[in-house]
Amino acid sequence: MPSPNYLSIAEIPTPAYVVDIDIFQRNYQRFVQAFQAIYPVVQIGYSYKTNYARPIISENKRLGGYAEVVSSMEMDMALGIGHSGEEIYFNGPLKTDAELSRIISLGCKLNIDSLDEAERVANLAEEMGICFAVGLRIAFETDPILGESRFGIEFPSPEFEVAIKVIENSDFLRLSGVHAHYPQRDISTVDSTAGNVAKLVLHLHEKMGLSIDYFSIGGGFSGPMEPEFARQFSRELASFDDYARQCAAHFSGVVEQYRGYDIPTLVLEPGTALVADAIDYICKVHTTKSRGSGRSLAVTDGSSFAMGGIPKHIKPSWYVLRADSDRRDEDADATSTCGTTRTQIVGYTCVEGDILVDETSESIRVGDRVCFRYKGAYSLVMRPPFIRMDEVVITRSAEGGMRLARDKIDPDFCFESYE
């Protein structure tokens, strides 16, 4: 059965994640172009954990992006839309032997997170009789800007030296790349990450005679935001071009050092930068309540539990789409919160703190749709199966219009794995 088409936001079922494919495409292309301007070979590994909605990961693949995953579930998603193992970067601190065996057999790009993991991969590759290229995730804890991290192998450190020896002493492993990721999103962190990774690439080449295929500075980039919304963040946010220009001096040394060799690929693993402003969360006001204190409540079919990714102290960017124009004025007046000193827009759950907008003086009516921007990152993927599971996913594009991409989830799935 073909997916329903919708002519306007007023027609779509709520609550809904509305995925704007054109915005994702624009962000992807601008991000890639910014870094291609300062380095000759660039590859995107889109961060599946940020948002693995099928329309998003499919568009990423269509645009030439690879998949950056941290679990078998995400790897299966990538394989399911047609990625080969070679187009999958597998990161993360926890990988079982069963997962590692699959990663090796599929030829994924594995970034090893610990010395123990390096030893296990060496043993598994030998048992399987498969020659396998590996990367190392690195932590730069002596850098005052980057500081402590619970991920990766510290450089410089004795553990790093041992990990290199494990790889060199194996007849089945080859060091293919290095990877680091810090999530702070400010330009100073990106600058320090790029600088440290570039120095490590040069160290491996100059001091250890090791040429690698790729180096990754991970994600941790901000995406486009309205100035008023962006001002709420204390960190120094930057544009895609700003990030790239800050990295340029570090990467020029890699280009020079590898002159006459196959230059390693610069791998970037953006998530939030590409998807945050590409998805809106839309819910509908179902009832209103008035309190004697002058406070009113507008109860929606949405929930703050479905809109994760932005800290509570950040005021959301939102707007109201009014109820159908054929609603009679007297009906609208009877259900309006107009005239109160404070209106809270709240969710459907039985949790007191499920507040979508803490305070507004705007008139909110039954039937209005409240639209929240910047809901693409860590929202749908962190939505728990809690009380109701009514969110649908709608795709929107200039070419395809608005279509239902995913209906609400059948709650039976919560019980399928029980005996």
C-alpha positions as CSV (number, residue, x, y, z in Angstrom):
1,M,0.0,0.0,0.0
2,P,1.5,3.4,-1.0
3,S,2.3,5.8,1.8
4,P,-0.3,8.6,2.4
5,N,0.6,12.0,1.0
6,Y,-0.2,15.3,2.9
7,L,-0.7,18.7,1.5
8,S,0.0,20.6,4.7
9,I,1.2,20.3,8.3
10,A,-2.4,20.7,9.3
11,E,-3.2,17.3,7.7
12,I,-0.5,15.1,9.3
13,P,-1.2,12.9,12.3
14,T,0.4,13.9,15.5
15,P,2.7,13.6,17.3
16,A,5.1,13.5,14.4
17,Y,8.8,13.8,13.6
18,V,8.9,15.8,10.3
19,V,12.1,15.0,8.4
20,D,13.1,17.6,5.9
21,I,15.2,15.7,3.4
22,D,16.2,18.9,1.5
23,I,17.7,20.5,4.7
24,F,19.7,17.3,5.5
25,Q,21.0,17.3,1.9
26,R,22.0,20.9,2.1
27,N,23.8,20.4,5.5
28,Y,25.6,17.3,4.1
29,Q,26.8,19.1,1.0
30,R,27.9,22.2,2.8
31,F,29.8,20.2,5.4
32,V,31.6,18.1,2.9
33,Q,32.5,21.1,0.7
34,A,33.9,23.0,3.7
35,F,36.4,20.3,4.4
36,Q,37.1,19.4,0.8
37,A,38.3,23.0,0.4
38,I,41.2,22.4,2.9
39,Y,42.0,18.7,2.4
40,P,42.0,16.6,-0.8
41,V,40.3,13.3,0.3
42,V,37.3,13.5,2.6
43,Q,34.8,10.8,3.7
44,I,31.7,11.2,5.8
45,G,30.7,8.5,8.3
46,Y,27.3,9.6,9.4
47,S,26.7,9.0,13.1
48,Y,23.8,6.5,13.3
49,K,23.4,6.9,17.0
50,T,22.4,10.5,16.5
51,N,19.4,9.6,14.4
52,Y,19.0,6.4,12.5
53,A,15.6,7.2,11.0
54,R,15.6,5.3,7.7
55,P,14.9,8.4,5.5
56,I,18.0,10.0,7.0
57,I,20.4,7.1,6.7
58,S,19.2,6.3,3.2
59,E,19.8,9.9,2.1
60,N,23.2,9.8,3.7
61,K,24.1,6.7,1.6
62,R,22.7,8.3,-1.6
63,L,24.9,11.3,-1.1
64,G,28.0,9.1,-0.7
65,G,28.2,9.0,3.1
66,Y,29.4,5.9,5.0
67,A,27.9,4.6,8.2
68,E,29.4,5.2,11.7
69,V,28.0,2.7,14.1
70,V,28.5,1.5,17.6
71,S,26.4,-1.7,17.8
72,S,25.3,-4.7,15.8
73,M,21.8,-3.2,15.6
74,E,23.2,-0.1,13.9
75,M,25.5,-2.2,11.7
76,D,22.5,-4.3,10.6
77,M,20.6,-1.1,9.7
78,A,23.5,0.0,7.5
79,L,23.8,-3.4,5.8
80,G,20.0,-3.4,5.4
81,I,20.0,-0.2,3.2
82,G,22.8,-1.6,1.0
83,H,26.1,-0.5,2.7
84,S,29.0,-3.0,2.3
85,G,31.1,-3.8,5.3
86,E,33.9,-1.6,3.9
87,E,31.5,1.4,4.1
88,I,30.9,0.9,7.9
89,Y,33.1,2.5,10.6
90,F,32.5,0.5,13.8
91,N,33.4,2.4,17.0
92,G,32.3,2.1,20.6
93,P,33.7,0.8,23.9
94,L,31.9,-2.6,24.0
95,K,32.2,-5.2,21.3
96,T,31.5,-8.9,22.0
97,D,33.6,-11.6,20.4
98,A,30.6,-12.5,18.2
99,E,30.4,-8.9,17.0
100,L,34.1,-8.7,16.4
101,S,33.9,-11.9,14.3
102,R,31.2,-10.4,12.2
103,I,33.1,-7.2,11.8
104,I,36.2,-9.1,10.6
105,S,34.3,-11.3,8.2
106,L,32.4,-8.3,6.7
107,G,35.6,-6.2,6.4
108,C,34.2,-3.2,8.4
109,K,36.5,-0.4,9.4
110,L,37.0,-1.2,13.1
111,N,38.4,1.3,15.5
112,I,39.8,-0.6,18.5
113,D,38.9,1.0,21.9
114,S,41.3,-0.8,24.3
115,L,44.4,-3.0,24.6
116,D,42.2,-6.0,25.6
117,E,40.2,-5.5,22.4
118,A,43.3,-5.3,20.3
119,E,44.4,-8.7,21.7
120,R,41.0,-10.3,21.1
121,V,40.9,-9.0,17.5
122,A,44.4,-10.4,16.9
123,N,43.3,-13.8,18.2
124,L,40.0,-13.9,16.3
125,A,41.6,-12.8,13.0
126,E,44.2,-15.6,13.4
127,E,41.5,-18.2,14.3
128,M,39.4,-17.1,11.2
129,G,42.5,-17.0,9.0
130,I,41.5,-13.5,7.8
131,C,43.9,-10.6,7.2
132,F,42.3,-7.5,8.7
133,A,43.0,-3.8,8.8
134,V,42.3,-2.0,12.1
135,G,42.2,1.5,13.5
136,L,42.9,2.7,17.0
137,R,40.7,5.1,19.0
138,I,42.9,7.5,20.8
139,A,42.5,9.6,23.9
140,F,44.7,12.7,24.4
141,E,44.4,13.1,28.2
142,T,47.4,15.4,28.6
143,D,45.8,18.0,26.4
144,P,44.4,20.7,28.7
145,I,41.5,21.5,26.4
146,L,40.4,17.9,25.6
147,G,41.0,16.5,29.1
148,E,39.9,13.1,30.4
149,S,37.9,10.7,28.3
150,R,36.7,7.2,29.1
151,F,37.1,6.1,25.5
152,G,40.1,4.9,23.5
153,I,43.8,4.2,24.2
154,E,45.8,7.1,25.7
155,F,48.6,8.6,23.6
156,P,51.3,8.9,24.5
157,S,51.3,5.9,26.9
158,P,52.9,2.5,27.5
159,E,49.5,1.0,26.6
160,F,49.6,2.6,23.2
161,E,53.0,1.2,22.5
162,V,51.8,-2.3,23.5
163,A,48.8,-2.0,21.3
164,I,51.0,-1.1,18.3
165,K,53.2,-4.2,19.1
166,V,50.1,-6.4,19.3
167,I,49.2,-5.3,15.8
168,E,52.7,-5.5,14.4
169,N,53.3,-8.9,15.9
170,S,50.2,-10.4,14.3
171,D,50.4,-12.0,10.9
172,F,46.8,-11.1,10.3
173,L,46.5,-7.4,11.4
174,R,47.6,-4.2,9.9
175,L,47.2,-0.7,11.4
176,S,45.0,1.2,8.9
177,G,43.9,4.3,10.8
178,V,43.6,6.4,13.9
179,H,40.4,7.9,15.4
180,A,39.5,10.4,18.1
181,H,36.2,12.0,19.0
182,Y,35.3,14.7,21.6
183,P,31.7,15.9,21.8
184,Q,31.9,19.5,23.1
185,R,31.2,21.1,19.6
186,D,33.2,24.3,20.3
187,I,35.8,25.3,17.9
188,S,38.7,25.0,20.4
189,T,37.9,21.4,21.0
190,V,37.8,20.6,17.3
191,D,41.0,22.5,16.8
192,S,42.7,20.5,19.6
193,T,41.4,17.2,18.3
194,A,42.5,17.9,14.8
195,G,46.0,19.1,16.0
196,N,46.6,16.0,18.2
197,V,45.4,13.6,15.5
198,A,47.5,15.2,12.8
199,K,50.6,15.1,15.1
200,L,49.9,11.4,15.8
201,V,49.6,10.7,12.0
202,L,53.0,12.4,11.5
203,H,54.5,10.5,14.4
204,L,53.4,7.1,13.0
205,H,54.8,8.0,9.6
206,E,58.1,9.7,10.6
207,K,59.1,7.8,13.8
208,M,57.5,4.4,13.3
209,G,57.5,4.1,9.5
210,L,53.7,3.4,9.5
211,S,51.6,4.7,6.6
212,I,47.9,4.7,7.3
213,D,44.8,4.7,5.1
214,Y,42.6,7.1,7.2
215,F,42.6,9.4,10.2
216,S,39.3,10.5,11.9
217,I,38.6,13.5,14.1
218,G,35.1,12.1,14.8
219,G,32.1,14.4,15.2
220,G,31.4,17.1,17.8
221,F,30.3,19.8,15.3
222,S,27.4,22.2,15.7
223,G,24.9,22.7,12.9
224,P,23.0,25.7,11.6
225,M,20.9,27.6,14.2
226,E,19.0,30.8,14.4
227,P,21.1,33.5,16.2
228,E,18.6,33.9,19.1
229,F,18.6,30.1,19.8
230,A,22.3,29.8,19.4
231,R,23.0,32.6,21.9
232,Q,21.8,30.3,24.7
233,F,24.8,28.0,24.4
234,S,27.9,29.1,26.3
235,R,30.4,27.4,24.0
236,E,31.9,29.2,21.0
237,L,29.8,27.7,18.2
238,A,31.1,27.8,14.6
239,S,30.0,27.4,11.0
240,F,31.1,24.4,8.9
241,D,33.6,26.8,7.2
242,D,35.0,28.0,10.5
243,Y,35.6,24.4,11.7
244,A,37.4,23.5,8.4
245,R,39.6,26.6,8.4
246,Q,40.6,25.9,12.0
247,C,41.8,22.4,10.9
248,A,43.6,23.5,7.7
249,A,47.0,24.3,9.2
250,H,47.1,20.9,11.1
251,F,46.2,18.9,8.0
252,S,48.6,20.7,5.7
253,G,51.4,18.9,7.5
254,V,49.9,15.5,6.7
255,V,49.6,16.5,3.0
256,E,53.3,17.5,2.9
257,Q,54.5,14.4,4.8
258,Y,52.6,12.0,2.5
259,R,53.9,13.6,-0.7
260,G,54.8,10.7,-2.9
261,Y,52.6,8.3,-0.9
262,D,48.8,7.5,-1.0
263,I,47.4,10.3,1.1
264,P,45.2,9.1,4.0
265,T,41.5,9.9,3.9
266,L,40.2,12.4,6.4
267,V,37.1,10.8,8.0
268,L,34.5,13.0,9.6
269,E,31.6,11.6,11.7
270,P,29.0,14.3,12.0
271,G,25.5,13.6,13.4
272,T,24.0,16.7,15.1
273,A,25.6,19.0,12.6
274,L,23.7,17.4,9.7
275,V,20.4,16.3,11.3
276,A,19.5,18.7,14.2
277,D,17.7,21.3,12.2
278,A,16.4,18.8,9.6
279,I,13.7,17.5,11.9
280,D,10.8,19.2,13.6
281,Y,8.7,17.7,16.3
282,I,5.0,18.5,16.0
283,C,2.2,17.8,18.5
284,K,-1.4,18.9,18.9
285,V,-3.2,20.6,21.8
286,H,-6.0,18.4,23.0
287,T,-7.3,20.3,26.1
288,T,-6.6,23.3,28.2
289,K,-6.9,23.9,31.9
290,S,-7.0,27.1,34.0
291,R,-5.7,27.6,37.5
292,G,-6.8,30.3,40.0
293,S,-3.2,31.6,40.2
294,G,-3.6,32.8,36.6
295,R,-1.6,29.8,35.2
296,S,-3.0,27.8,32.4
297,L,-2.0,24.5,31.0
298,A,-2.2,23.4,27.3
299,V,-2.1,19.6,27.2
300,T,-0.7,18.1,24.0
301,D,-0.2,14.6,22.6
302,G,3.5,15.2,22.6
303,S,6.1,14.6,25.3
304,S,9.5,16.0,26.4
305,F,10.6,12.4,26.5
306,A,10.4,12.3,22.7
307,M,12.4,15.5,22.2
308,G,15.7,14.6,23.8
309,G,19.1,16.1,22.8
310,I,18.9,19.6,24.2
311,P,19.6,20.4,27.9
312,K,16.6,21.5,30.0
313,H,18.1,25.0,30.6
314,I,17.9,25.7,26.9
315,K,14.6,27.3,25.9
316,P,13.2,25.5,22.9
317,S,12.6,27.1,19.5
318,W,9.0,26.7,18.7
319,Y,6.0,28.2,17.0
320,V,2.2,27.6,16.7
321,L,0.2,26.6,13.7
322,R,-3.4,27.6,14.4
323,A,-6.3,25.2,14.3
324,D,-8.3,24.8,11.1
325,S,-9.5,28.2,9.8
326,D,-13.1,26.9,9.7
327,R,-13.2,26.5,13.5
328,R,-15.8,28.8,14.8
329,D,-14.5,31.9,16.7
330,E,-16.7,31.2,19.8
331,D,-15.3,27.6,20.0
332,A,-11.8,28.9,19.8
333,D,-12.4,31.5,22.5
334,A,-14.0,28.9,24.8
335,T,-10.9,26.7,24.7
336,S,-8.2,29.4,24.6
337,T,-5.6,30.1,27.3
338,C,-5.7,33.8,26.3
339,G,-5.8,36.2,29.1
340,T,-3.7,34.3,31.6
341,T,-0.4,35.5,32.9
342,R,1.4,32.2,32.3
343,T,0.8,29.2,30.1
344,Q,2.6,26.0,30.2
345,I,2.6,23.6,27.2
346,V,2.8,20.1,28.7
347,G,2.9,16.5,27.6
348,Y,0.6,13.6,27.8
349,T,2.6,11.5,30.3
350,C,1.8,11.1,34.0
351,V,5.1,12.8,35.0
352,E,4.9,16.2,36.6
353,G,8.0,17.4,34.9
354,D,6.8,16.6,31.3
355,I,6.8,20.2,30.3
356,L,7.4,21.2,26.7
357,V,7.3,25.0,27.1
358,D,7.6,26.3,30.7
359,E,6.1,29.7,30.2
360,T,4.5,31.6,27.4
361,S,2.0,34.5,27.2
362,E,0.9,33.4,23.7
363,S,-2.7,32.3,23.4
364,I,-2.9,28.5,22.9
365,R,-6.1,26.9,21.7
366,V,-7.4,23.3,21.4
367,G,-6.5,22.0,18.0
368,D,-3.4,24.2,17.6
369,R,-0.3,22.4,16.5
370,V,2.9,23.3,18.4
371,C,6.0,22.8,16.3
372,F,9.5,22.4,17.9
373,R,12.6,23.0,15.8
374,Y,16.0,21.4,16.1
375,K,14.7,18.0,17.2
376,G,16.8,15.8,14.9
377,A,19.5,14.8,17.3
378,Y,19.1,12.1,20.0
379,S,15.3,12.4,19.9
380,L,13.7,9.6,18.0
381,V,16.5,7.2,18.9
382,M,16.2,7.8,22.6
383,R,12.4,7.8,22.7
384,P,11.5,5.2,25.3
385,P,8.4,2.9,25.0
386,F,6.7,4.9,27.7
387,I,2.9,5.1,28.2
388,R,2.1,5.8,24.5
389,M,4.0,5.2,21.3
390,D,2.1,7.3,18.9
391,E,4.9,9.3,17.1
392,V,4.9,8.9,13.3
393,V,7.7,9.9,11.0
394,I,6.9,12.2,8.0
395,T,9.3,13.0,5.2
396,R,9.2,16.4,3.5
397,S,11.0,17.5,0.3
398,A,10.5,19.8,-2.6
399,E,10.4,16.8,-5.0
400,G,8.4,14.3,-3.0
401,G,6.1,16.5,-0.9
402,M,5.0,15.2,2.5
403,R,4.7,11.5,3.0
404,L,4.2,9.0,5.8
405,A,7.6,7.2,6.3
406,R,6.7,5.4,9.5
407,D,3.4,4.8,11.2
408,K,3.1,4.7,15.0
409,I,4.8,1.7,16.6
410,D,2.7,-1.3,17.4
411,P,3.0,-1.7,21.2
412,D,2.9,-5.5,20.8
413,F,6.6,-5.2,20.0
414,C,7.3,-4.6,23.7
415,F,6.0,-8.1,24.5
416,E,7.3,-10.1,21.5
417,S,10.5,-11.2,23.2
418,Y,8.7,-12.4,26.4
419,E,7.8,-16.1,26.7
